[in-house]
Amino acid sequence: MNRNPLALIVVILVVAFGLYFGYHHARRQGATSRITKSAPAPDFALTSLDGTTLRLSDFRGKAVLLNFWATWCGPCKIEMPWFVDLQKEYGSQGLQIVGVAMDDASKEDIAKFAKDMGVNYPILIGKESVGDEYGGVPALPESFFIGRDGKIVDKIIGLEGKADIEEAIKKALNTRPVAQASTAVNTLALQPQQ
């Protein structure tokens, strides 16, 4: 079999060029969209498995564990039962776990997967744009722990132990909600005039 050495060199150069610019483009984009602890969590609107639109801001005043996952992700399958247990344990204290499915599976397949896993928290159908708001979600699973004040208190990329997740949940629960201006105005209006 005769191969043209010039064609092989051209292919290698094209691949190297694409990898080089793809890598640097991704680094530039990642640098501008990195999300840090104590930063406000970006709000979003995504469709849940039951067809309703949920926003992160719908959970204002609660501690939120925002988990990006996929049906094909092995580590996600390990931590999902932990999330079910943690939602049961800390839900009454103000924790809300929210799962964001970031794969190409159909809504029906995601719903079946969630049912088979016994998920007891909302699952939303993810969009790449939401992942980008959270730093591009470079690996799955990726979890953000959002305090009652709407700020990110911790982040875990990949699989960590259940104790690490629980510790981050406690940090989020120990934050104070931001007082809403309308509540303060209504409280002042109800106070007797002197």
C-alpha positions, -999 to +999 in steps of 0.1 A: +000+000+000+015+033-011+008+064+010+016+099+000+039+113+027+028+149+018-009+141+024+000+125+058+020+156+068-010+179+058-034+158+078-011+159+109-007+197+105-045+202+102-052+181+133-024+198+153-037+232+142-073+223+153-062+209+186-040+239+194-067+265+186-095+244+202-075+241+234-067+278+236-102+289+227-116+266+255-091+281+280-100+316+270-138+309+274-132+290+306-112+319+321-141+343+315-168+321+327-152+305+358-175+306+387-160+310+422-171+305+457-190+334+472-201+345+437-238+348+431-252+316+415-264+324+379-302+321+376-317+300+349-350+286+336-351+249+326-379+225+320-385+197+346-395+162+337-431+170+344-430+199+319-430+228+343-404+255+340-383+259+371-358+287+379-330+286+404-346+318+419-377+297+427-357+282+456-346+316+470-342+313+508-333+276+506-299+259+504-296+243+470-274+214+459-273+219+421-260+187+405-251+185+368-252+148+358-259+124+329-275+090+325-243+075+311-221+088+340-209+060+363-200+083+392-234+100+389-251+066+395-230+062+427-239+096+442-276+097+433-287+074+461-267+096+485-286+126+472-319+108+478-309+101+514-296+136+519-328+152+505-348+131+530-325+141+559-320+178+552-351+187+532-370+198+563-341+220+573-343+239+540-322+219+515-334+215+480-314+192+456-319+200+419-305+177+393-297+190+358-294+162+332-267+172+307-268+143+282-285+136+249-309+110+262-346+116+256-368+131+283-385+097+286-352+079+291-341+104+317-374+101+335-371+063+336-335+065+348-346+089+376-375+067+386-352+036+387-328+055+409-356+065+433-349+102+428-370+124+452-359+158+439-366+178+407-347+168+376-343+194+349-334+190+312-301+208+309-289+232+282-253+238+272-259+276+279-267+269+315-236+247+319-216+275+304-229+299+330-215+276+356-180+275+341-186+250+313-191+220+335-158+203+324-166+169+340-196+151+353-208+149+380-204+185+390-222+199+420-226+235+433-237+242+468-257+274+470-264+291+502-297+306+513-283+340+502-280+328+466-242+326+467-220+296+459-204+283+491-188+252+476-183+232+445-173+195+438-161+183+405-163+145+400-171+120+427-164+128+463-174+109+494-209+113+509-193+129+540-177+156+518-211+163+501-228+164+535-203+189+548-208+212+518-246+209+524-242+220+560-222+250+548-250+260+525-276+255+552-257+277+576-260+308+554-286+334+560-312+343+534-311+378+520-339+399+534-363+409+507-371+446+504-409+441+501-409+421+533-391+449+551-415+475+537-445+455+547-431+450+582-426+488+585-461+495+573-476+472+600-457+489+628-477+514+649-470+551+642-456+571+671 
